[in-house]
Amino acid sequence: MTNHKQQNLIATTVKTTCSYCGVGCGIVAEVNRDTREVIVIGDDDHPANFGRLCSKGSSLGETLELSSRLLEPQVYGKQVGWSTALDIVANKFNQIIDQYGSDAIAFYGSGQLLTEDYYVANKLMKGFIGSANIDTNSRLCMSSSVAGHKRTFGSDTVPACYDDYEQAELIILVGSNTAWCHPVSFQRIKAAKESNPKLKVVVIDPRKTQTCDIADLHIPVKIGTDVVLFNGLLSYLYQEYALDQEFIQQHTQGFEETIMAAQNDALNVATVALKCQVAPHILETFYRWYKETKKTLSLYSQGVNQSSSGTDKVSAILHCHLATGRIGKPGCGPLSLTGQPNAMGGREVGGLAHQLAAHMDFNPEDIERVKRFWQSDNMADKPGLTATELFDAVADGKIKAIWIMATNPVVSMPNADKIKQALKKCEFVVVSDCVAHTDTLDLADIKLPAAPWSEKDGTVTNSERRISRQRALLPLAGDAKPDWWIITQVAKKMGFTKGFTYQSSVEIFREHARLSGFENNKKQRLRDFDIFQLANISEDDYHNLQPIQWPITAKKPKGTARLFAKGKFFTPTKKANFTPIKFKPPVNLPNEQWPLVLNTGRLRDQWHTMTRTALAPRLNQHKPEPFVEITSADALDYGLIHGELAQIASTWGKMLVRVVITETIPQGVIFVPMHWTAQFSSQGRMGALVNPVIDPISKQPESKHTPVNIKAYDAQWHGFIISRHPLVFDGIDYTVLVKGNGYFHYEVASSKKIRNWQYHLANQLSPYTDKLDWQTYQDERKSLFRSACFSAKELQAVLIISPHSHLPERGWIGSLFDPLRTGSLKDDERMALLTGKPPLGTPDVGKIICACFNVGEKIILSAIKNSKLTTPQAVGKCCKAGTNCGSCVPEIKELINSSITVTGN
């Protein structure tokens, strides 16, 4: 980074972009550079969020501590300087290329990279190393959308925008728990619904998620049957004469074959109802609403994409919009909700193995065009290996060296244990990341310290094609460097000096913009992605760049909100393609050995593999452990009890989780969140179970449908430990780490008895304190052990062990470790410690419901009871819960309803 940029960082207020989901929220950060403290609020002027932030975005300032950071390059476990580390990486890559060829090298990137980082990584791999073996974790979440867009539109174009939320009269949310996964968009839709009585919301999801809180209609389709549902809709619209025949004839091709296939697949409501396992009257209502409502907006996400038929699902949704001409106009169109902050930016620069930069493809004309632009002598001439294929090649020994950037595939990939073993066997593993330990980083030969969100400078693109600046808030810590710098230095040391002379991110952005317009016919653009108007942007204008949607052209210098209103697409004929599609069930179906279907997804307060969110204590309290949701009927069949532990297994792996009985999912289906890693849970890696089957077109894994079995875990004892210092547990079956405010909270259980707990705990705490005073209760006959230890009257740890899982609540005990707390424990607190219950009159917040304001269940219930509150709005006024991102409002409603039921009012 240049000195000029470092000087710009001195500003106390910096506008930047959130680092989490694809909504792309703007942030205003108040920065104290001396203390590295950052206070984050929403940017009122940013068009993605207009000041709103979710619980994750609101807590970004709490994730910037340095103790967990990777701050020095490491080579085979030893700290070295950058020059040494880069020499080793470059020399090893060149050696492997000379011996085995360029396809023996692979890069695996991430939607956490900035566009500038992504650009140089792709340029190095595809343009100079000469292989397309560079893929990204976006393959796991958005590649089916890419494939569906390209097959239908001829380009990876998202036609709609967020402004359509307020313009639409029917919003369809397909396979998206928007309330938790894209909370700010959800709140905007909710506000639009409240202000527009005409607006109806339909949620299509096998689970009754928090998103259903605003739904006028919930369609609980059987997992994997979306193609049938939308083929049925197309057939219905055709039979009801509700299609836009003029648009079909003038601007599309292939309709006749497609409608024939749709009718063969889903001729009528009865057929669809049977295949989708949905009541006919629900389908009839949905189909009628779609027919009658011209301003129809379809939002879809991972429930559509993560499927062995994900591309067909996307196409089926697009078909209905094309056939009714509902595309590119205010309030209507399909809108893919991207999972990561820069999944879209990665697609722009060719981040996927089958793409070239600037939305070009591996056809002879585009290959030659990019080769000339990059002045490359060794351009890749064929698509590379996609994520699952790439790691299969690592396992098979075909790929000898891999560079993993800003992602954690040992956790996030399907069949994750195979990924772990593959990396262990790989000849040369390089990982660049900002944290010191991840499941993947711990397997690296070379560890390169990359700059995190707060120290990065560049651009990201959100779900609506809006490019926003991500500005550095703090100077680079330790020896951390921007990803683009690391990649550029490796390129130079490999001998590619001419193509990698960048000194700042703006230079890369200019080149990226120039390529978007290179031989892109100005009278009629050949490619959708075009930001050529920014090709000569000055450093100051880049620093001050305001959010803007591509394409950015001479006619639309302020950006383009919607595309395809005039029916001009990016196929050779300029007509959109209808493609005949037929329902295909998931590849792996349940059987006698694996009778249940595992569905997976994200939680409200966590992000991917928790490397950032787990640093913010308030984000860990709502759902502190890996868990499985299962219906009461299935729980009865499999001998499971709410709150107890269970083992889930598939052909590919197993895990231990806490049982949550719910009626919000179908019988025969279980749901497990994706986030826990070996850093936080001994057996909580969900990816180890997930089947590696992929869509044949998009190559996206089928993460929503894995056959599994489940059984109760027979623990000899259960317990928890809350400690002022980190602890290590070996030989215990179940351990989960929950970072709190000033403490480390461990949930533990095992099938093997442990004797002399006091000795084990004292041994763990010995590095931190010499002498411990103990307060203990033990009943060996009942396998009960409770202990608290002190050093100089300061509470060090509390240990509660029991033969069953019914343990005291952890909230009050955790509060005794609060760093802001002064003085020793009071006598009544000390006496109450081993009961786990606070002394009479001491507030106990209970389980956290609202992470934004750290409001617990007991606080909310007390407010409801004492003030006779009957609405979430009234609760918000009383104790702030639900007044920021609003993601906890459905739970607040449940508490209100349960309170009314109990009191009989």
Buried (B, 14 or more C-beta within 10 A) or exposed (E): BBEEBEEBBEEEEBBBBBBBBBBBBBBBBBBEBEEBEBEBBBBEEBBBBBBBBBBBBBBBBBBBEEEBBBBBBBBEEEEBEBEEBBBBBBEBBBEBBEEBEBBBBBBBBBBBBBBBBBBBBBBBBBBBBBBBBBBBBBBBBBBBBBBBBBBBBBBBBBBBBBBBBBBBBBBBBBBBBBBBBBBBBBBBBBBBBEEBEEBBBBBBBBBBBBBBBBBBBBBBBBBBBBBBBBBBBBBBBBBEEBBBEEBBEEBBBBBEEBBEBBBEBBBBBEBBBEBBEBEEEBBBBBBEBBBEBBBBBBBBBBBBBBBBBBBBBBBBBBBBBBBBBBBBBBBBBBBBBBBBBBBBBBBBBBBBBBBBBBBBBBEEEBBEBBBEBBEBEBBBBEBBBBBBBBBBBBBEEBBBBBBBBBBBBBBBBBBBBBBBBBBEEBBBBBBBBBBBBBBBBBBBBBBBBBBBBBBBBBBBBBBBBBBBBBBBBBBBBEBBBBBBBBBBBBBBBBEBEEBBEBEBBBBBBBBBBBBBBBEBEEEEBBBBBBBBBBBEBEBEEBBEBBBBBBBBBEEBEEBBBBBBBEBBBBBEEEBBBBBBBBBBBBBBEBEEEBBBBBBBBBBBBBBBBBBBBBBBBBBBBBBBBBBBBBBEEBBEBBEBBEBBBBBBBBBBBBBBBBBBBBEBBBEBBBBBBBBBBBBBBBBBBBBBBBBBBBBEBBBBBBBBBBBBBBEBBEBEBBBBBBBBEEBEBEEBBBBBBBBBBBBBBBBBBBEEEBEEBBEBBBEBBEEBBEEBEEBEEBEEEEBBBBBBBBBEEEBBBBBBBBEEBEBBBBBBBBBBBEEEEEEEBEEEBBEBBBEBBBBEEEEBBBBBBBBBBBBBBBBBBBBBEEEEBBEBEBBBBBBBBBBBBBBBBBBBBEBBEEBEEEEEE
